[in-house]
Amino acid sequence: MPKKTRLYGQLFLSALQLSAFTFGGGYVMIPLMRRKFVDQLHWIDEEEMLDFAAIAQSSPGAMAVNAALLVGYRMAGIPGAMVTLLGTVLPPLAILSLISLFYQAFRDNVVVSRVMRGMQAGVAAVIADVVFTMGRGVLAEKRALGAVLIVLAFAAAYFLRVNVVIVLLACGAVGALDGWLAHRKRRKEGEA
């Protein structure tokens, strides 16, 4: 089997598996993607996964789909992105199609309602795990800017009720400015 075909198959099956057995959306899927693509397959590193999560969250559309597209594109270009897209959207499409057929019965069922309430608690725990894992990654860099941005972004969004899009754009602008200044400093040091 050609190497590219094997990679496409692995991308598809990884995305399909993650999407089929993950409930709760992108915030739940990101740590599972990190485990799969960073820890198990070693396709990307921790920092790149954090970058993908940030880009996926700030881009329009479903966060899980955006992150899967980025991983697929990173590994195999546009065909890889399309393969991961297909693997990511097939399970929810099938599940939602099935549920829509029986929506009336599900809507009024007490057992289904309680299961959904229990799943909400599990999703909240996974989101807390994402926050701590990603926050730990930012703080591990031991740069004051990252720690300050975490605190300010949380305070702005939670206490001041600033729109999350504005918070993301402001943090992105600060990060871009910091990167530009660091690049400029490196260039000056290289000239000296």
MOWO-V215223 format. One record per backbone hydrogen bond with DSSP energy under -0.5 kcal/mol. NH is the residue of the N-H (numbers start at 0). CO is the residue of the C=O. E is the energy in kcal/mol with one decimal. If there is no record, write none. Layout:
BEGIN
NH	CO	E
NH	CO	E
END
This chain:
BEGIN
5	1	-2.0
6	2	-2.2
7	3	-2.8
8	4	-2.4
9	5	-2.4
10	6	-2.8
11	7	-2.8
12	8	-2.8
13	9	-2.4
14	10	-2.5
15	11	-2.9
16	12	-2.6
17	13	-2.5
18	14	-2.6
19	15	-2.7
20	16	-1.7
21	18	-0.7
22	20	-0.5
27	24	-0.8
28	24	-1.9
29	25	-2.6
30	26	-0.6
31	27	-0.9
32	28	-2.8
33	29	-2.5
34	30	-2.2
35	31	-2.3
36	32	-3.4
37	32	-0.5
37	33	-2.1
38	33	-1.7
39	34	-2.2
40	35	-2.6
42	36	-2.2
43	36	-1.4
48	44	-2.1
49	45	-2.2
50	46	-2.2
51	47	-2.7
52	48	-2.5
53	49	-2.2
54	50	-2.7
55	51	-3.0
56	52	-2.2
57	53	-1.9
58	54	-1.1
65	61	-2.6
66	62	-2.6
67	63	-2.2
68	64	-2.5
69	65	-2.1
70	66	-2.3
71	67	-2.7
72	68	-2.8
73	69	-2.5
74	70	-2.1
75	71	-2.5
76	72	-2.1
79	75	-1.3
80	76	-2.1
81	77	-2.4
82	78	-2.2
83	79	-2.4
84	80	-2.2
85	81	-2.4
86	82	-2.4
87	83	-2.0
88	84	-2.4
89	85	-1.8
90	86	-0.6
91	87	-0.6
92	88	-2.1
93	89	-2.6
94	90	-2.8
95	91	-3.0
96	92	-2.0
97	93	-2.2
98	94	-2.8
99	95	-2.4
100	96	-1.0
100	97	-0.5
101	97	-0.9
101	98	-0.8
102	99	-0.8
105	101	-2.3
106	102	-3.0
107	103	-1.2
108	105	-0.9
112	108	-2.0
113	109	-2.2
114	110	-2.5
115	111	-2.5
116	112	-1.8
117	113	-2.3
118	114	-2.3
119	115	-1.7
120	116	-1.2
121	117	-1.6
122	118	-2.6
123	119	-2.2
124	120	-1.8
125	121	-2.1
126	122	-2.6
127	123	-2.2
128	124	-1.9
129	125	-2.2
130	126	-2.4
131	127	-2.4
132	128	-2.8
133	129	-2.9
134	130	-2.5
135	131	-2.5
136	132	-1.9
137	133	-2.1
138	134	-2.8
139	135	-1.9
140	136	-0.6
140	137	-0.9
141	138	-1.6
146	142	-1.3
147	143	-2.7
148	144	-2.7
149	145	-2.1
150	146	-2.0
151	147	-2.9
152	148	-2.9
153	149	-2.3
154	150	-2.6
155	151	-2.8
156	152	-2.4
157	153	-3.0
158	153	-0.5
158	154	-1.3
159	154	-1.9
161	155	-2.9
166	162	-2.0
167	163	-2.9
168	164	-2.6
169	165	-2.6
170	166	-2.6
171	167	-2.7
172	168	-2.4
173	169	-2.4
174	170	-2.7
175	171	-2.6
176	172	-2.5
177	173	-2.6
178	174	-2.6
179	175	-2.6
180	176	-2.7
181	177	-2.4
182	178	-2.5
183	179	-2.5
184	180	-2.3
185	181	-2.5
186	182	-2.4
187	183	-2.2
188	184	-2.3
189	185	-2.2
190	186	-1.5
191	187	-1.2
END
